[in-house]
């Protein structure tokens, strides 16, 4: 199975910050990378697929980049509703493995 | 509107079995895989497996092969997951999520079903 490593595991942030966190796959996943947002007590929500494509309805302050094994998610000008845990996921091969998550916390 | 409506919370004794449901609406049930994902308290997301409702073929992550059984009923557009021989390690929230095919993300999720295993 492809291993997905996210860093950092948690991040202390302030509203208005530009925030970037990363995800590394154990092998090339050819851009088949998704990002999910999970708020406390809720189901995950798809934000980005294919490494860079914004899901319908997701604010444009979210953006994804990367290729091969290294990917990142950037949130520009952090809003209060962005406080959540973010997971990356390999969609290249089955099983679609998740990273351990990056949890955003307010300073 | 695509919706996945999951069954309610369960409290079960160790050694028991439980069957969770996930009723799909707003799309053609047989055109998407249904995945099941486990999340233990304050932990990350862990894939259990998936079912193709068109032919009921299944793929399981190895560690869940003797724990979970996935089924689907196309007459009611409902996917099911049975968990057997429950232990405290099975205490978790379980999500169903649809995915179009391999290579595609999980673009719609159920609200989650809590399972608590306690004597």
Interface residues (C-beta under 8 A of the other chain):
Chain A: X32 X34 X36 X38 X42 X43 X44 X45 X46 X49 X55 X87 X89 X91 X92 X93 X94 X95 X96 X97 X98 X99 X100 X101
Chain B: X35 X37 X44 X45 X46 X47 X49 X50 X59 X61 X95 X97 X99 X102 X103 X104 X105 X106 X107 X108 X109 X110 X111 X112
